[in-house]
Amino acid sequence: MKFGLLFREVLPFFLALAALAIAALLIDALLHFVDAVWVGRYIGIPGVLLIIGSFGYSLRKHKLIAGGNPAGLLRLHERMAWAGSLLVLVHAGIHFNAILAWLAAAAMLVNVGSGLTGKFLLKRAWRRLGETGAELKRQGLSGPALEERMHWDTLTFNAVKQWRVIHFPIALAFAVLAAMHIIAVFLFWGWK
Amino acid sequence: MTRRWILAAISAALLGLGVLVFLHPDRMISPGPLSKSHSELATDCFACHLPLRGASQDKCIACHALADIGLRTTKGLPLPLTSPAPKVAFHQQLTSHNCMACHTGHQGATRILGKRQSFSHELLDPAVQGQCQACHAPPSTEMSPRIARNATA
């Protein structure tokens, strides 16, 4: 049972984070190998565009846009945010002095960690709710009796949903720090 | 209520960081410390940068008058001789005046600047091109006097 939890819940979480770090290190090593470290300066741009694109799900979730299947947008959000974070992480590897840029990169990693936590928490809560409901129905419960027995599981699920209360400010902090870094670059860099 | 407090705390932290950016741009946004001779400009980014256009050679020349480079300091004092033979002041005869092609104000910034235009002797005035020893120490081999004679011939 304990091993089941480890392989089903904990390991995928750490593997997703480790895959991000390993992929960033591999790309960084490749850029060094082909003497193209300067590419890292520009690779942050597609990274930011991917992350901005991933906000489509957030807009849908907050009913700011009407189109799009939420489940599909959530998968797109996860994949685009992961890929964008990877490119920004490679880009962050070439900064070695500016504190603001490091803070933006740190906020991004906290954001990725928070996103993966939410993903696995919600997945687990959905499965637990479904399994409990199916088991109680098999036992012949229905109507108010079923609702009463499901009460605590529903509360657990709602509590997990409250995780979004934390995820949003983390994403906001990242967005502001990244915007400050981008504005500073546009203000002082010579794009020629 | 909790959400409101979290947002307030994060907003206050971000505001604090924003203030630090203006007070200490050298630590918050600079890609590297300035060279020792420019260290007094560390918090005055616009002394060298133009908004949205990067470091400007016009700003360089405003302090480092082209006629004085290699001869006098920015305060107009003659440069002390570092060797018995004075070095050739070649900046005045360069065919291209692009300071950032060879110089960078921020130490270590070359990692993100990529491959820079290396110094090309073709940019020098032909009269200066032959005076190798004006800039380079002659090698201590038997052939070096002959090379020097050929260069100046």
Chai-1 contact restraints between the chains, C-beta under 6 A:
chainA,res_idxA,chainB,res_idxB,connection_type,confidence,min_distance_angstrom,max_distance_angstrom,comment,restraint_id
A,W38,B,G114,contact,1.0,0.0,6.0,A-B,restraint_1
A,R41,B,I112,contact,1.0,0.0,6.0,A-B,restraint_2
A,I94,B,I112,contact,1.0,0.0,6.0,A-B,restraint_3
A,N97,B,P31,contact,1.0,0.0,6.0,A-B,restraint_4
A,N97,B,G32,contact,1.0,0.0,6.0,A-B,restraint_5
A,A98,B,I29,contact,1.0,0.0,6.0,A-B,restraint_6
A,I99,B,R27,contact,1.0,0.0,6.0,A-B,restraint_7
A,I99,B,M28,contact,1.0,0.0,6.0,A-B,restraint_8
A,L100,B,M28,contact,1.0,0.0,6.0,A-B,restraint_9
A,L100,B,I29,contact,1.0,0.0,6.0,A-B,restraint_10
A,V165,B,R3,contact,1.0,0.0,6.0,A-B,restraint_11
A,P169,B,I6,contact,1.0,0.0,6.0,A-B,restraint_12
A,P169,B,L7,contact,1.0,0.0,6.0,A-B,restraint_13
A,P169,B,I10,contact,1.0,0.0,6.0,A-B,restraint_14
A,A173,B,I10,contact,1.0,0.0,6.0,A-B,restraint_15
A,V176,B,L14,contact,1.0,0.0,6.0,A-B,restraint_16
A,A184,B,I29,contact,1.0,0.0,6.0,A-B,restraint_17
A,L187,B,P51,contact,1.0,0.0,6.0,A-B,restraint_18
A,F188,B,H49,contact,1.0,0.0,6.0,A-B,restraint_19
A,W189,B,G54,contact,1.0,0.0,6.0,A-B,restraint_20
A,G190,B,R53,contact,1.0,0.0,6.0,A-B,restraint_21
A,G190,B,G54,contact,1.0,0.0,6.0,A-B,restraint_22
